[in-house]
Amino acid sequence: MARLTVLLATILIIAMGGSAGSAAAADEDEGAAPTGSAEALLAALARVPDSPAARGSTISYLDQKAATRARPGAAQPESMAELEALLGSDDLSASLWLAAMQGASSGDLDILQGFGSADRWPGELGFDLLDIDQHLTFGEPPSDGSVLLGGFDPPSIVAAFTERGYTASPAGARTSLCGAVGCEEGQRVDISKADRGLPFGAALGRSEPLVVSERDILSSADLGTLTAMVAAADDDVPAMADDPSYHAIAVAVDPTVTLIQATLLPGGMLDVGPEIYGLLSDSPEEAGRLVVEPDELFEPMPAPGLLGILDGATETEQVVILALAYTDEADAAVATEVLPRRLETLPTLSAGALSELLAERGVTSVVGRVVPPGDETAPLAVVELRAPLASPEPTADGGRPASSSHLYRLFVDLAFRRDLLWLVPVLPLE
């Protein structure tokens, strides 16, 4: 494996652990949603079946083409070979590409980790990693699903997978690929065949089934999940894009903002139970004093049915949208008033005052607004935060430009650490 590809993979894996044009820079693929647009996110959600598994899970989305287009001066390579050549020449545009992708905190982790072995992909998978424009994951293992959108050549993919023992068969407008053990055995683990260099379950020695077309690659270890994904994509069953709350959050970003990535969390994940006492203090009484007594900092807020954390950029600013979906516009109006005050006054459970964290990231404005319901959308409480784009200058310590999307990462990290005092509807002090 080439040294530069290893470097790239290391940077991107670290990023996941834990000039921007307008949103609709035209996509070259006929029929594809524009890169960096709400339509691209909706296209991905249209391939997620409306099921209890999807509704009860985090949905994680990345428009990796938009991520690099939203970084001024970043290279726009069409293949990993082209990118590696730029890295080998110490081209600044390649460093800015790396900085943009280092800001990825969402999407399919298998794809981002795949940069470490991307030189194998054209031969063994039939497509280049940079053929992917957007990717999304939903559900819980081993029944989770993955959606890849981009420009693909199905015959090349079929040939590569057939060489690796897969069997191809027609699946409507798509082609189905099943491993040697069969599509029904996609969850079977064989560590002796584990290959961390490839996606689609290979890290566990699985041969997950997938379906491919010129525009998408859908996969899941669970055949039932994959079948439902194809049915959603073909409009045979409802998809998450059809749900008013998910649809509303997908279009919450202003059209002049490039949409880079998004995390969607069901409202049930936003509650905090009595464990908050151990995080805040040694006792419920002390927790109450810390949170409630000083100027009555904690204000109750209506519980949303869905939270969207969305990352975007303009030509000069990074933009983070906190979008809370409700069934009642009056509840959305209350949340629009309360949430900005919480961001100003409440502490986090793990990293100090939120206001200080926002100031460190250069936040210049926090603005709330209500989005009324529409024919296809639920009412939203939207809080928009803006800060300057990351500087293109190399950092003093590592010599590389700072990563993109550090404001978005703050909120995603807090969400995944369950550090949600700023979001919980009520504080369980009794």
N, C-alpha and C positions, 0 to 999 in steps of 0.2 A: 504494500500500500504506500502510496506516495507520501512523503513527509508533510507536504503542504495540506493534503487532504486530512491527515491525522490532526494537524493543528486546527483546521476548520472544525472538525468534529468535536474536539475538546472544547472549543469556545462555545459551540452551540449547545452541547450537553450541559455545560455550566449554566448557560442562559436559561434553559428549561428548568433546572433544579431551582430551583426556586420557583433635492428640492421637491417637496411634496406638491404635486399638481392638484388640480381639482379632482374630485372623487371619480369622475368618469373618464379617465384616460382610456381611449378606445382600445378594446381587446382585439387582437388580430384574428382570433378564431371566430368564424362565422357562427352566429347563434349563441355564443357564449356571453354571459353577463359581463359588463365592464369590470376590469380589475379595480379594486378599491371601492366598490360600490355596495350599497345595501342589496342590490339585485344579486350580487355574487353570494352574499350570505344567505339570501332567500333560496337561491339555487341549491346550495348545500343542504339547507333545512328541508327542501322539497324531497330530499332523498332519505330523510329520517322519518320512519313511520310514527304516527301518533299512537304510542303505546304506553302502558304504565311504566315499562322499563326506561323509555326515553324521558317521560315526564318526571320520573323520580331521580334522574341523574344529572350530573353536570354535562353541558354541551360545550365543547372547546373547539374554537375555530381560528384558523390563521390564513390570511391571504398573503402568502410569502412573496408573490410578485409585487403586491402593493407595498409590502414592508420595505423593499429595496427601492421602489420608485419614490417612496416618501422620504428618502434620505438624500438631501442635496449632494450631488457629485458622485453618488454611488454608481458603480458599474452595473450594467444590465446584460450580463452574459446569457447566452441562449443554451449553454451546456456546461456541465461540470468541467469538461476539458478546457473550455474557453476561460472559465473562472480560474482554474489552476494555473493556466498560462499567465494570467494577470497577476496572480499572487506570486508567481515565480519571478516576475519582473519588478516586484515591490511597487506596483502601481497604486497610487493613493486611492483611486476609485475602487480597487479591490478591498482595501482596508475599510473603506466606508460601507461597502457591501457587507463585510463581516460585522461591522458595528450595527448595521441595520438588522441583520439576522440574529445578532446576539440579544436584541430586544424581544425576541419571540418568547412569550410566556404561555402560549396557547397552541392548539392544533394537535396533530398526531405525533406523539413522541417518537414513534418508530421511524417516521419520515425524517425528523430532525436529527435523530441519532444516525440515520443512514448516511449522513455526509461523510462519515468515517470510512465507508466502503463504496462510495458512489461510483468509483471507477468500474465496479463489477456490475452495476445495474443494467447498462445497455445490453450486455451479453447474457446475463442470467435472468433479467426481468423483462427485457424488451423495450424499456423506456429509460430516459434520462431523468435523474431526480429533478432537474430544472424544467422538465416537461410539465410538472405539477404547478398549477397556479394557486389553488386553495386546497386546504384539507381540514377535515372536521372529524371529531370522535364523539360518541355518545354511549351511554349504557355502562354497565359494570362487567368486568371480566368474569367468566369467559364468554359472555354473550354480548359484549360490546361490539359496536360497529364502527367502521371507518369509511369516510367518503373522500375520495380524491377527485378534484376537478382540474382539467387542463386540456392539453392537446396530445392525444395518444394515437399510436398506430396499432390497432388490434392484431393484424397479422403478425407483426413483429413480437408482440406480447405473447400471442398464442404459440408461436414457434419457440420462444425462449422457455416458456413453462412446459411445453410438451417435451422439450429436451431434458427437463428436470423431472419427468415422470408424471406430469399432469395429463388429464384427459380433457379435451375441449368438446363442447356441444353447444348447439344454438340455444339461445334464451331470448326469444323475441328479437328485438333490435340489437341485443347484446350477445356476447359469447360467454358461456359459463366454463370455468376452469376448476376441476376437482383433482385433488392429490391422489396418489396411488392408493391410499387407504379409503378413498371415497369421500364425497361431500358430507355425508352424515357423520364422519369421524374427524371433523376438523378440530375438535377440542382435544384429541388424543395427543398426549405429550410423549416425546421420545428424546430424552436428553442426549442420547448417543448421537443424534442427528442435529443437535442444536447448532445454529449458525447465527451469530449476532450481527452478521454483516448484511442480512436481508430482512425485509419486513414480512408481513402476513403470517405471523406466528413462528417464523423460522428460529427465533431466539430460544424457543422452547422445544424445538424439534417438531413443530406442528406443520401440517400442510393445509392451511385454511382455504376454504373455497372462496372464489371471487368471481365477479362478472365484470366484463370490460366492454367499453365502447370507445368511440373517438373522443368523447367528451368526459367520460367518468370511469373510475374504477371503484367498485363497491366491494367490501370484504367484511367477513366476520367469521370467527371460529364456529359460531352457532348457525347452522343452516336455516333454522327458523327465522333468526334475525335477518340474515341475508335475503331470504325470500321476501320478508316484509319490506326490506329496503327497496328491492326491485319493484314490488307492487306500489310502493309510495312514489317512486320515480316515474312509474308509468301511469300515475293518477288512478290506480285501481283501488287504493285505500287512502284514507286521509294521512297527510304528512304534517309535521310540526310547523311547516311554513303556512299551513292553513289555519292554525290556531291564532285567535286574535291577539293574545298576549305576546307570543313569540314573533308574530308578524310585526306588531307595533314596535317591539324592541329592535328588530332588525332594521327598521326604517327610521330609528330615532336620531341618527346622526344626520346633521345638515348635509345636503347634497354637495356643498362646496368643500366638504371635508373628506379626505381619503380614509376609508375604513380599512384598518390593518388587521385587527384581531378582536375576538370577543369571547367572553365567558358568560354562560347563561346558567343561573342557579335557581332551582325551584324554591318557592317560599318556605317550604318545610325545612330547608337546610339553614335558614337564617335565624332559627330560634336558639337561644342560649339557656341552658338549664342551670341547676344549682352549682355545677362545676365552676361557674364564674367566680364563686367565692374564693376558691383556691387559687385562681389566677390573679384576682385583684388583691387579695389580702388573706389574712388568717381566719377570718370569721365573717359571717353574713352581716353582723353589725358594723364591722369596720368597712366592709365593701359598701354598705349603704352610705356611710359617712363620706367615703371617698368619691362616690358617684353622684349622690343625690343632694347632700347637704350644702356643698359649696355653691351658693347661688342657684341652687336647684338646677344643676347642669343637665340632668337627664330628663328629657321630655318624651312621653309616650308617642308612638307613631303608628298609624294603621299598618297592619301586616300585609305586605305585597304578596301576590300569587307567584311572582317571578321577578328575579333581579337580573339585569343585564349590565355587565361591565364591558364597555366598548372602547377601543383604542383607535384614535384617528390622528390625522395631521393635516395642516395647511402648509403653505409655502414657508411659514415662519414659526408656527406653533405646533406643539403636541396638544391633542385634545382628548380628554377622557370623559366619557358619558356614563353616569350612573342612572340607569333607567329602571324604574319600579312600576310593574304592571298591576293595575287594580281593576275591579269590576265596577267601582263607583268613582266618578270623577271628583266628588267631594273629598274622598279619601286621598286621592292623588294630590289635591290642592293642599291638604294638611301636610302630607309628606314633603311637598315642595318647599314649604315654609320651615319644617323642622330639620330636615336633613342638612341643609347648609349650616345651620346653627350647631348641629352636632359635630360637624367637621371642624368647626372653629373652637369648640369648648371641651369636647370629650377626650379622654386619654385612650390609647390603645392598651391592650393587655400585655403587650410584649415589647413595645418600641417607643414608649413615651407619648407625648401629646400629638394628636393628629395635626394640629395647626403647625407644629414645628416641623413635622415630616413633610408637609406640603410646602412650607417655606423653604426647606432645604432643596426641594426639587423645583424651585423657582415659580411656583404657582402665582399667577397674576390676577386671576379672577375665578370666582365660584358663583355661578348663576343658576337659579332654579326656574323652571317653567312647567306649566301643565300642558300636556298634549291631549286634547279632547278625543273621545272615541270616534272612529270612522266606520265605514261600511265593513272593512276587513280588520280593524284594529281596536284594541282595548284602550281605555284611558291610561295615560302614563304620568308619573312624576319624574321629571328629568332634571338632573343636576349636572351641569357642564363645567369642567375644570380646564383651564388653559395655562400653558407654561411654554417658555421658549423651546425650540428644537435643540437637541443635543449639539454641542459645538463640533465642527469638523476638525478642529485642531487636535493633535495627539495629546493624550493625557501625560502628565508629568512623570507618572510612575511606570506605566507599561508601554508607553510610546505609541499606543493605538488610540484612535478616536473613541470617545465615550459611546456606550451603547445607546440605542434608541429606546423609546417607550418606557423609560424608568418610572414615570408617573403611573402608567398602567400597571406595571409590575407591582408597585406598592399595594394597590387595591386587590390584585389577584393573590398576592402572597398573604395579605390579611384574611382574605376569604378562605383560602385553603388551610390556614392555621386556625380557623374558627375564631379569629380575633375580630368579633363582630359586634362589639358593644355599640358602635356607631350605627348599626343597622337593626338591632333587635327591636321588636315592637314595644315590649315592656320588659322591665328588669325584674327577675324573679327573686324579690327580697323577702318573700314570705313563704 
